[in-house]
C-alpha cells in the first residue's frame, strides 16, 4: 500500500509501478521506492493481481495451440517450449537495492509470478504434445541479485540508469542457458 502523507490519506496508485514512478516524476536517475529504502514491504494493489490473472487466462490454450500447429506443420520436428530462468530471489535479501530496487513484498510477488508462468508453460507444452525445457533450475544462484562475477541475469539498474539488457541473460547467462537448452534437446527422442 502507498505511504500515508501528513494528512493520513494513502496514495495506492503508484505502488508496484516502477516505470510510471520513474517516468512520471522525470527523474534522471532511478531512485528506489521510499518503502524499499526503509526496508518495508509494499503490497501489490489488487488490480495488479487481477491484471496478472487476466494475462495468464489469455495465455491458457494459446501456447498449446502453437505447439500443436508446429507439430502439425513439421511432423518430424522436435517441438519444445522453453521456460524462463530464475530472474530474482523470492525475498530480495541478497539484492543490492541500487541495482534491483523493489520493496520486499515485490520480490515475492514477481518471483511467484515467474514460477507460475513456468508452470503454465510446462502445462501448455504437455497439452500441446511438446516437450518442456527448464531453464529455471540451471539459473538458481545466478539471478540478478547474485554477486556480479556470478550472475547470469542483468540487474535492472547500472551506472545510475536502466541497465542495458535489464532482466535478461548476460553473456555467461546466454552461454549457460543455451547449453542447458542444447543438452535438453539432445536428450529428446526425434
DRENBA-138112 format. One record per residue: residue number from 1; residue in three letters; x, y, z of N, C-alpha, C in turn. Coordinates in Angstrom, 2 decimals, decimal comma, padded with zeros to 5 digits. Layout:
<atoms>
n / res / nu / nv / nw / cau / cav / caw / cu / cv / cw
NUM / Ala / X / Y / Z / X / Y / Z / X / Y / Z
...
</atoms>
This chain:
<atoms>
n / res / nu / nv / nw / cau / cav / caw / cu / cv / cw
1 / Unk / 000,84 / -001,18 / 000,00 / 000,00 / 000,00 / 000,00 / 000,88 / 001,24 / 000,00
2 / Unk / 000,35 / 002,33 / -000,50 / 001,12 / 003,56 / -000,52 / 001,35 / 004,11 / 000,87
3 / Unk / 002,31 / 004,99 / 000,99 / 002,59 / 005,58 / 002,28 / 001,58 / 006,68 / 002,55
4 / Unk / 001,23 / 006,84 / 003,81 / 000,29 / 007,88 / 004,19 / 001,04 / 009,20 / 004,34
5 / Unk / 000,64 / 010,25 / 003,61 / 001,25 / 011,55 / 003,79 / 000,78 / 012,17 / 005,10
6 / Unk / 001,20 / 013,37 / 005,37 / 000,88 / 014,04 / 006,63 / -000,62 / 014,05 / 006,92
7 / Unk / -001,45 / 014,17 / 005,89 / -002,89 / 014,24 / 006,08 / -003,52 / 012,89 / 006,39
8 / Unk / -002,76 / 011,82 / 006,30 / -003,27 / 010,50 / 006,65 / -003,87 / 009,72 / 005,49
9 / Unk / -004,05 / 010,33 / 004,32 / -004,62 / 009,61 / 003,17 / -003,49 / 008,92 / 002,41
10 / Unk / -003,71 / 007,65 / 002,06 / -002,71 / 006,91 / 001,29 / -002,97 / 007,10 / -000,19
11 / Unk / -001,88 / 007,05 / -000,97 / -001,99 / 007,08 / -002,42 / -001,50 / 005,73 / -002,93
12 / Unk / -002,43 / 004,83 / -003,28 / -002,08 / 003,49 / -003,72 / -001,79 / 003,40 / -005,20
13 / Unk / -001,95 / 004,48 / -005,94 / -001,80 / 004,43 / -007,39 / -000,40 / 004,06 / -007,83
14 / Unk / 000,63 / 004,48 / -007,14 / 001,99 / 004,29 / -007,62 / 002,62 / 002,96 / -007,19
15 / Unk / 002,00 / 002,25 / -006,26 / 002,61 / 001,02 / -005,77 / 002,84 / 000,03 / -006,90
16 / Unk / 004,06 / -000,50 / -006,99 / 004,39 / -001,53 / -007,96 / 004,53 / -001,04 / -009,38
17 / Unk / 004,43 / 000,23 / -009,63 / 004,50 / 000,75 / -010,99 / 005,84 / 001,45 / -011,19
18 / Unk / 006,91 / 000,66 / -011,22 / 008,27 / 001,18 / -011,30 / 008,45 / 002,14 / -012,47
19 / Unk / 008,04 / 001,71 / -013,64 / 008,22 / 002,54 / -014,82 / 007,46 / 003,85 / -014,73
20 / Unk / 006,22 / 003,79 / -014,24 / 005,42 / 005,01 / -014,11 / 006,05 / 005,96 / -013,11
21 / Unk / 006,54 / 005,42 / -011,99 / 007,14 / 006,28 / -010,96 / 008,37 / 006,98 / -011,52
22 / Unk / 009,20 / 006,23 / -012,22 / 010,44 / 006,82 / -012,74 / 010,12 / 007,84 / -013,82
23 / Unk / 009,28 / 007,44 / -014,79 / 008,98 / 008,31 / -015,91 / 008,16 / 009,52 / -015,53
24 / Unk / 007,11 / 009,32 / -014,77 / 006,19 / 010,41 / -014,44 / 006,86 / 011,47 / -013,57
25 / Unk / 007,81 / 011,07 / -012,77 / 008,46 / 012,04 / -011,90 / 009,67 / 012,69 / -012,57
26 / Unk / 009,96 / 012,26 / -013,82 / 011,01 / 012,90 / -014,58 / 012,40 / 012,76 / -013,98
27 / Unk / 012,65 / 011,70 / -013,27 / 013,96 / 011,53 / -012,65 / 015,00 / 011,17 / -013,70
28 / Unk / 016,16 / 011,77 / -013,57 / 017,27 / 011,43 / -014,46 / 017,87 / 010,09 / -014,07
29 / Unk / 017,88 / 009,80 / -012,78 / 018,42 / 008,56 / -012,26 / 017,32 / 007,88 / -011,46
30 / Unk / 017,32 / 006,56 / -011,47 / 016,29 / 005,84 / -010,74 / 016,53 / 005,94 / -009,24
31 / Unk / 015,46 / 006,15 / -008,52 / 015,51 / 006,13 / -007,06 / 014,55 / 005,06 / -006,59
32 / Unk / 014,98 / 004,21 / -005,62 / 014,09 / 003,16 / -005,13 / 012,83 / 003,74 / -004,49
33 / Unk / 011,79 / 002,95 / -004,47 / 010,56 / 003,32 / -003,78 / 010,91 / 003,63 / -002,33
34 / Unk / 010,36 / 004,69 / -001,74 / 010,70 / 005,04 / -000,36 / 010,52 / 003,88 / 000,63
35 / Unk / 009,52 / 003,04 / 000,42 / 009,32 / 001,91 / 001,32 / 010,46 / 000,92 / 001,20
36 / Unk / 010,99 / 000,74 / -000,02 / 012,11 / -000,18 / -000,23 / 013,35 / 000,34 / 000,49
37 / Unk / 013,56 / 001,65 / 000,43 / 014,70 / 002,23 / 001,12 / 014,61 / 002,01 / 002,62
38 / Unk / 013,40 / 002,03 / 003,15 / 013,19 / 001,86 / 004,58 / 013,11 / 000,39 / 004,97
39 / Unk / 013,19 / -000,51 / 003,98 / 013,14 / -001,93 / 004,27 / 011,74 / -002,45 / 004,53
40 / Unk / 010,73 / -001,66 / 004,20 / 009,35 / -002,09 / 004,41 / 008,81 / -002,77 / 003,17
41 / Unk / 007,74 / -003,49 / 003,33 / 007,08 / -004,18 / 002,24 / 006,04 / -003,27 / 001,61
42 / Unk / 005,97 / -003,28 / 000,29 / 004,92 / -002,58 / -000,44 / 004,02 / -003,66 / -001,01
43 / Unk / 002,77 / -003,68 / -000,61 / 001,85 / -004,70 / -001,11 / 001,43 / -004,36 / -002,52
44 / Unk / 001,24 / -005,39 / -003,31 / 000,75 / -005,19 / -004,67 / -000,73 / -004,85 / -004,61
45 / Unk / -001,16 / -003,80 / -005,30 / -002,58 / -003,48 / -005,32 / -003,38 / -004,62 / -005,95
46 / Unk / -004,61 / -004,78 / -005,51 / -005,45 / -005,87 / -006,01 / -005,64 / -005,82 / -007,51
47 / Unk / -005,71 / -004,62 / -008,08 / -005,92 / -004,54 / -009,54 / -004,74 / -005,15 / -010,29
48 / Unk / -003,53 / -005,10 / -009,72 / -002,39 / -005,71 / -010,39 / -002,51 / -007,23 / -010,38
49 / Unk / -003,00 / -007,80 / -009,29 / -003,22 / -009,24 / -009,25 / -004,25 / -009,64 / -010,30
50 / Unk / -005,30 / -008,85 / -010,43 / -006,35 / -009,15 / -011,42 / -005,78 / -009,04 / -012,84
51 / Unk / -004,92 / -008,07 / -013,08 / -004,31 / -007,93 / -014,40 / -003,42 / -009,12 / -014,72
52 / Unk / -002,66 / -009,58 / -013,75 / -001,80 / -010,74 / -013,97 / -002,67 / -011,98 / -014,22
53 / Unk / -003,72 / -012,16 / -013,42 / -004,63 / -013,30 / -013,63 / -005,24 / -013,26 / -015,03
54 / Unk / -005,63 / -012,08 / -015,48 / -006,22 / -011,95 / -016,81 / -005,19 / -012,30 / -017,90
55 / Unk / -003,96 / -011,88 / -017,71 / -002,91 / -012,20 / -018,69 / -002,66 / -013,71 / -018,74
56 / Unk / -002,66 / -014,36 / -017,59 / -002,50 / -015,81 / -017,56 / -003,68 / -016,51 / -018,24
57 / Unk / -004,88 / -016,02 / -017,99 / -006,06 / -016,60 / -018,63 / -005,97 / -016,50 / -020,15
58 / Unk / -005,44 / -015,38 / -020,66 / -005,29 / -015,21 / -022,10 / -004,29 / -016,21 / -022,68
59 / Unk / -003,25 / -016,54 / -021,91 / -002,22 / -017,47 / -022,39 / -002,70 / -018,92 / -022,42
60 / Unk / -003,61 / -019,26 / -021,53 / -004,07 / -020,65 / -021,44 / -004,64 / -021,09 / -022,79
61 / Unk / -004,11 / -022,18 / -023,28 / -004,56 / -022,72 / -024,55 / -003,80 / -022,19 / -025,75
62 / Unk / -003,31 / -020,98 / -025,66 / -002,60 / -020,38 / -026,80 / -001,26 / -021,04 / -027,04
63 / Unk / -000,49 / -021,29 / -025,96 / 000,82 / -021,93 / -026,13 / 000,66 / -023,36 / -026,62
64 / Unk / -000,32 / -024,08 / -026,08 / -000,57 / -025,45 / -026,53 / -000,95 / -025,45 / -028,00
65 / Unk / -001,74 / -024,48 / -028,42 / -002,16 / -024,37 / -029,81 / -000,95 / -024,13 / -030,72
66 / Unk / -000,03 / -023,30 / -030,28 / 001,19 / -023,04 / -031,07 / 001,99 / -024,33 / -031,20
67 / Unk / 002,13 / -025,08 / -030,10 / 002,89 / -026,34 / -030,13 / 002,21 / -027,35 / -031,07
68 / Unk / 000,89 / -027,44 / -031,00 / 000,15 / -028,36 / -031,87 / 000,35 / -027,97 / -033,34
69 / Unk / 000,22 / -026,68 / -033,64 / 000,40 / -026,21 / -035,01 / 001,82 / -026,49 / -035,52
70 / Unk / 002,81 / -026,27 / -034,66 / 004,20 / -026,53 / -035,07 / 004,40 / -028,01 / -035,37
71 / Unk / 003,83 / -028,87 / -034,53 / 003,94 / -030,31 / -034,76 / 003,21 / -030,75 / -036,01
72 / Unk / 002,09 / -030,14 / -036,30 / 001,31 / -030,47 / -037,49 / 002,03 / -030,03 / -038,76
73 / Unk / 002,62 / -028,85 / -038,72 / 003,31 / -028,32 / -039,91 / 004,67 / -028,97 / -040,13
74 / Unk / 005,28 / -029,46 / -039,06 / 006,60 / -030,10 / -039,16 / 006,57 / -031,39 / -038,33
75 / Unk / 005,93 / -032,43 / -038,87 / 005,74 / -033,65 / -038,08 / 007,02 / -034,34 / -037,63
76 / Unk / 008,13 / -034,08 / -038,28 / 009,40 / -034,71 / -037,87 / 010,19 / -033,85 / -036,90
77 / Unk / 009,70 / -032,65 / -036,61 / 010,42 / -031,72 / -035,72 / 010,22 / -032,10 / -034,26
78 / Unk / 011,19 / -031,76 / -033,46 / 011,05 / -031,86 / -032,01 / 010,51 / -030,49 / -031,58
79 / Unk / 009,34 / -030,48 / -030,99 / 008,72 / -029,23 / -030,55 / 008,93 / -029,10 / -029,04
80 / Unk / 009,47 / -027,97 / -028,64 / 009,75 / -027,74 / -027,23 / 009,39 / -026,30 / -026,87
81 / Unk / 008,84 / -026,13 / -025,68 / 008,62 / -024,81 / -025,12 / 009,65 / -024,63 / -024,01
82 / Unk / 010,31 / -023,50 / -024,00 / 011,38 / -023,24 / -023,05 / 010,88 / -022,29 / -021,97
83 / Unk / 011,08 / -022,69 / -020,72 / 010,68 / -021,85 / -019,59 / 011,67 / -020,72 / -019,35
84 / Unk / 011,35 / -019,87 / -018,40 / 012,18 / -018,72 / -018,06 / 013,20 / -019,07 / -016,99
85 / Unk / 014,37 / -018,44 / -017,03 / 015,34 / -018,64 / -015,95 / 014,89 / -017,90 / -014,70
86 / Unk / 015,53 / -018,23 / -013,59 / 015,24 / -017,52 / -012,33 / 015,80 / -016,11 / -012,46
87 / Unk / 014,94 / -015,13 / -012,37 / 015,36 / -013,75 / -012,54 / 015,80 / -013,10 / -011,24
88 / Unk / 015,07 / -013,40 / -010,15 / 015,38 / -012,79 / -008,87 / 014,90 / -013,69 / -007,74
89 / Unk / 015,44 / -013,49 / -006,54 / 015,05 / -014,33 / -005,42 / 013,66 / -013,98 / -004,90
90 / Unk / 013,11 / -014,88 / -004,10 / 011,76 / -014,67 / -003,57 / 011,70 / -013,60 / -002,49
91 / Unk / 012,81 / -013,38 / -001,78 / 012,74 / -012,41 / -000,68 / 013,57 / -011,15 / -000,88
92 / Unk / 014,49 / -011,12 / -001,79 / 015,28 / -009,93 / -002,07 / 016,36 / -009,62 / -001,06
93 / Unk / 016,57 / -010,49 / -000,06 / 017,57 / -010,22 / 000,97 / 018,98 / -010,10 / 000,39
94 / Unk / 019,24 / -010,82 / -000,69 / 020,59 / -010,81 / -001,29 / 020,75 / -009,70 / -002,32
95 / Unk / 019,72 / -008,92 / -002,53 / 019,76 / -007,92 / -003,61 / 020,38 / -006,60 / -003,18
96 / Unk / 021,14 / -006,03 / -004,09 / 021,65 / -004,68 / -003,94 / 020,52 / -003,76 / -004,41
97 / Unk / 019,92 / -003,02 / -003,50 / 018,74 / -002,21 / -003,83 / 019,04 / -001,11 / -004,84
98 / Unk / 020,29 / -000,76 / -005,03 / 020,59 / 000,25 / -006,05 / 020,57 / -000,36 / -007,44
99 / Unk / 020,64 / -001,71 / -007,54 / 020,60 / -002,39 / -008,83 / 019,25 / -003,04 / -009,10
100 / Unk / 018,58 / -003,47 / -008,05 / 017,28 / -004,15 / -008,15 / 016,36 / -003,51 / -007,11
101 / Unk / 015,80 / -002,34 / -007,43 / 015,12 / -001,50 / -006,44 / 013,64 / -001,81 / -006,21
102 / Unk / 013,37 / -002,97 / -005,69 / 011,99 / -003,32 / -005,34 / 011,84 / -003,32 / -003,83
103 / Unk / 010,61 / -003,13 / -003,39 / 010,29 / -003,31 / -001,97 / 010,24 / -004,81 / -001,69
104 / Unk / 010,40 / -005,19 / -000,45 / 010,47 / -006,60 / -000,07 / 009,31 / -007,42 / -000,61
105 / Unk / 008,10 / -006,94 / -000,50 / 006,93 / -007,67 / -000,97 / 006,89 / -007,84 / -002,47
106 / Unk / 007,53 / -006,93 / -003,18 / 007,56 / -007,02 / -004,63 / 008,36 / -008,23 / -005,11
107 / Unk / 009,42 / -008,57 / -004,38 / 010,23 / -009,73 / -004,77 / 009,38 / -011,00 / -004,76
108 / Unk / 008,64 / -011,20 / -003,70 / 007,81 / -012,41 / -003,60 / 006,75 / -012,43 / -004,70
109 / Unk / 006,13 / -011,29 / -004,96 / 005,10 / -011,21 / -006,00 / 005,69 / -011,52 / -007,37
110 / Unk / 006,81 / -010,91 / -007,71 / 007,42 / -011,11 / -009,03 / 007,98 / -012,53 / -009,17
111 / Unk / 008,63 / -013,03 / -008,14 / 009,16 / -014,39 / -008,17 / 008,01 / -015,39 / -008,32
112 / Unk / 006,95 / -015,20 / -007,55 / 005,79 / -016,09 / -007,65 / 005,15 / -016,06 / -009,02
113 / Unk / 005,11 / -014,88 / -009,63 / 004,54 / -014,75 / -010,97 / 005,39 / -015,51 / -011,99
114 / Unk / 006,71 / -015,44 / -011,85 / 007,59 / -016,17 / -012,76 / 007,43 / -017,68 / -012,59
115 / Unk / 007,37 / -018,15 / -011,36 / 007,18 / -019,59 / -011,11 / 005,84 / -020,03 / -011,71
116 / Unk / 004,84 / -019,22 / -011,51 / 003,51 / -019,52 / -012,07 / 003,55 / -019,57 / -013,60
117 / Unk / 004,28 / -018,64 / -014,21 / 004,40 / -018,62 / -015,67 / 005,10 / -019,89 / -016,17
118 / Unk / 006,18 / -020,28 / -015,50 / 006,86 / -021,52 / -015,90 / 005,96 / -022,73 / -015,75
119 / Unk / 005,17 / -022,76 / -014,69 / 004,21 / -023,87 / -014,52 / 003,21 / -023,90 / -015,67
120 / Unk / 002,73 / -022,73 / -016,07 / 001,78 / -022,65 / -017,18 / 002,43 / -023,11 / -018,48
121 / Unk / 003,66 / -022,68 / -018,74 / 004,36 / -023,11 / -019,96 / 004,52 / -024,62 / -019,98
122 / Unk / 004,86 / -025,20 / -018,84 / 005,03 / -026,66 / -018,74 / 003,70 / -027,38 / -019,01
123 / Unk / 002,61 / -026,88 / -018,42 / 001,28 / -027,47 / -018,65 / 000,88 / -027,36 / -020,11
124 / Unk / 001,13 / -026,20 / -020,70 / 000,77 / -025,97 / -022,10 / 001,59 / -026,87 / -023,03
125 / Unk / 002,86 / -027,07 / -022,69 / 003,70 / -027,97 / -023,50 / 003,10 / -029,37 / -023,49
126 / Unk / 002,71 / -029,84 / -022,31 / 002,12 / -031,18 / -022,19 / 000,81 / -031,27 / -022,97
127 / Unk / -000,03 / -030,26 / -022,87 / -001,32 / -030,26 / -023,60 / -001,11 / -030,22 / -025,11
128 / Unk / -000,04 / -029,57 / -025,55 / 000,23 / -029,41 / -026,98 / 001,12 / -030,50 / -027,55
129 / Unk / 001,46 / -031,49 / -026,73 / 002,31 / -032,58 / -027,22 / 003,76 / -032,17 / -027,41
130 / Unk / 004,17 / -031,11 / -026,74 / 005,54 / -030,62 / -026,86 / 006,34 / -030,99 / -025,61
131 / Unk / 007,62 / -030,81 / -025,69 / 008,49 / -031,01 / -024,55 / 008,65 / -029,66 / -023,83
132 / Unk / 008,91 / -029,72 / -022,54 / 009,19 / -028,52 / -021,76 / 010,67 / -028,54 / -021,40
133 / Unk / 011,34 / -027,43 / -021,62 / 012,75 / -027,31 / -021,25 / 012,86 / -026,30 / -020,12
134 / Unk / 013,38 / -026,77 / -019,00 / 013,51 / -025,97 / -017,78 / 014,82 / -025,20 / -017,79
135 / Unk / 014,75 / -023,88 / -017,78 / 015,96 / -023,08 / -017,62 / 016,01 / -022,43 / -016,24
136 / Unk / 014,97 / -022,67 / -015,44 / 014,94 / -022,13 / -014,08 / 016,00 / -022,81 / -013,21
137 / Unk / 015,98 / -024,15 / -013,18 / 016,91 / -024,89 / -012,30 / 018,37 / -024,55 / -012,60
138 / Unk / 018,80 / -024,51 / -013,87 / 020,21 / -024,18 / -014,13 / 020,60 / -022,74 / -013,76
139 / Unk / 019,60 / -021,90 / -013,52 / 019,90 / -020,50 / -013,21 / 019,78 / -020,18 / -011,72
140 / Unk / 019,39 / -021,14 / -010,89 / 019,29 / -020,91 / -009,45 / 020,67 / -020,56 / -008,91
141 / Unk / 020,74 / -019,47 / -008,18 / 022,01 / -019,00 / -007,63 / 022,74 / -018,02 / -008,54
142 / Unk / 022,17 / -017,79 / -009,71 / 022,81 / -016,92 / -010,70 / 021,89 / -015,78 / -011,14
143 / Unk / 020,86 / -015,48 / -010,36 / 019,88 / -014,46 / -010,74 / 020,50 / -013,06 / -010,67
144 / Unk / 019,71 / -012,04 / -010,93 / 020,22 / -010,67 / -011,00 / 020,73 / -010,15 / -009,66
145 / Unk / 020,43 / -010,86 / -008,56 / 020,92 / -010,43 / -007,26 / 022,17 / -011,18 / -006,82
146 / Unk / 022,64 / -012,10 / -007,63 / 023,87 / -012,82 / -007,32 / 025,05 / -011,85 / -007,43
147 / Unk / 026,18 / -012,19 / -006,83 / 027,36 / -011,32 / -006,99 / 027,66 / -011,09 / -008,48
148 / Unk / 028,18 / -009,93 / -008,77 / 028,42 / -009,51 / -010,15 / 029,19 / -010,56 / -010,96
149 / Unk / 030,19 / -011,19 / -010,36 / 031,00 / -012,15 / -011,09 / 030,34 / -013,52 / -011,23
150 / Unk / 029,16 / -013,69 / -010,61 / 028,47 / -014,98 / -010,65 / 027,14 / -014,91 / -011,40
151 / Unk / 026,54 / -013,73 / -011,49 / 025,18 / -013,62 / -012,04 / 025,13 / -013,92 / -013,53
152 / Unk / 023,98 / -014,49 / -013,92 / 023,70 / -014,77 / -015,33 / 022,64 / -013,82 / -015,88
153 / Unk / 021,96 / -013,10 / -015,00 / 020,88 / -012,20 / -015,38 / 021,29 / -010,78 / -015,02
154 / Unk / 021,13 / -009,87 / -015,95 / 021,48 / -008,47 / -015,71 / 020,54 / -007,86 / -014,68
155 / Unk / 021,05 / -007,01 / -013,80 / 020,15 / -006,29 / -012,88 / 019,37 / -005,22 / -013,65
156 / Unk / 018,47 / -004,55 / -012,97 / 017,64 / -003,53 / -013,63 / 018,37 / -002,21 / -013,81
157 / Unk / 019,20 / -001,85 / -012,83 / 019,84 / -000,54 / -012,82 / 021,37 / -000,72 / -012,85
158 / Unk / 022,03 / 000,04 / -013,68 / 023,50 / 000,05 / -013,73 / 023,97 / 001,47 / -014,00
159 / Unk / 024,98 / 001,90 / -013,31 / 025,54 / 003,24 / -013,50 / 024,48 / 004,34 / -013,41
160 / Unk / 023,51 / 004,15 / -012,51 / 022,51 / 005,17 / -012,26 / 021,36 / 005,21 / -013,25
161 / Unk / 021,33 / 004,33 / -014,24 / 020,24 / 004,32 / -015,21 / 019,79 / 002,90 / -015,49
162 / Unk / 018,82 / 002,78 / -016,36 / 018,33 / 001,46 / -016,73 / 019,48 / 000,69 / -017,38
163 / Unk / 019,72 / -000,52 / -016,89 / 020,83 / -001,33 / -017,39 / 020,52 / -001,82 / -018,81
164 / Unk / 021,56 / -001,87 / -019,66 / 021,35 / -002,49 / -020,97 / 020,96 / -003,96 / -020,74
165 / Unk / 020,01 / -004,44 / -021,45 / 019,54 / -005,83 / -021,31 / 019,05 / -006,13 / -019,90
166 / Unk / 018,45 / -005,15 / -019,24 / 017,93 / -005,34 / -017,89 / 016,99 / -006,54 / -017,83
167 / Unk / 017,19 / -007,38 / -016,81 / 016,38 / -008,58 / -016,56 / 016,49 / -009,62 / -017,67
168 / Unk / 017,57 / -009,57 / -018,42 / 017,85 / -010,55 / -019,48 / 019,21 / -011,20 / -019,20
169 / Unk / 019,46 / -012,36 / -019,79 / 020,74 / -013,01 / -019,59 / 021,91 / -012,16 / -020,10
170 / Unk / 023,00 / -012,16 / -019,34 / 024,24 / -011,55 / -019,79 / 025,00 / -012,59 / -020,63
171 / Unk / 026,22 / -012,30 / -021,04 / 026,95 / -013,25 / -021,89 / 027,13 / -014,61 / -021,22
172 / Unk / 027,61 / -014,69 / -019,96 / 027,69 / -016,02 / -019,33 / 026,32 / -016,70 / -019,23
173 / Unk / 025,29 / -015,90 / -019,00 / 023,94 / -016,46 / -018,92 / 023,47 / -017,03 / -020,24
174 / Unk / 023,74 / -016,32 / -021,31 / 023,36 / -016,81 / -022,65 / 024,06 / -018,13 / -022,92
175 / Unk / 025,33 / -018,20 / -022,60 / 026,09 / -019,43 / -022,84 / 025,58 / -020,59 / -021,99
176 / Unk / 025,36 / -020,33 / -020,70 / 024,91 / -021,40 / -019,79 / 023,49 / -021,86 / -020,12
177 / Unk / 022,60 / -020,91 / -020,36 / 021,22 / -021,27 / -020,69 / 021,14 / -021,92 / -022,07
178 / Unk / 021,93 / -021,44 / -023,01 / 021,98 / -022,05 / -024,33 / 022,46 / -023,49 / -024,24
179 / Unk / 023,46 / -023,72 / -023,40 / 023,96 / -025,09 / -023,20 / 022,89 / -025,97 / -022,57
180 / Unk / 022,14 / -025,43 / -021,62 / 021,07 / -026,21 / -020,97 / 020,00 / -026,61 / -021,99
181 / Unk / 019,63 / -025,68 / -022,85 / 018,62 / -025,98 / -023,88 / 019,18 / -026,99 / -024,88
182 / Unk / 020,41 / -026,80 / -025,31 / 021,04 / -027,73 / -026,26 / 021,11 / -029,14 / -025,68
183 / Unk / 021,52 / -029,26 / -024,42 / 021,60 / -030,57 / -023,76 / 020,23 / -031,22 / -023,64
184 / Unk / 019,22 / -030,42 / -023,28 / 017,86 / -030,96 / -023,15 / 017,35 / -031,44 / -024,50
185 / Unk / 017,58 / -030,67 / -025,55 / 017,12 / -031,08 / -026,89 / 017,83 / -032,35 / -027,36
186 / Unk / 019,11 / -032,46 / -027,02 / 019,88 / -033,64 / -027,44 / 019,33 / -034,93 / -026,79
187 / Unk / 018,72 / -034,80 / -025,62 / 018,19 / -035,96 / -024,90 / 016,80 / -036,38 / -025,41
188 / Unk / 016,16 / -035,54 / -026,17 / 014,79 / -035,83 / -026,62 / 014,81 / -036,79 / -027,81
189 / Unk / 013,82 / -037,65 / -027,83 / 013,67 / -038,56 / -028,98 / 013,15 / -037,78 / -030,17
190 / Unk / 013,63 / -038,13 / -031,30 / 013,13 / -037,48 / -032,53 / 012,07 / -038,32 / -033,17
</atoms>
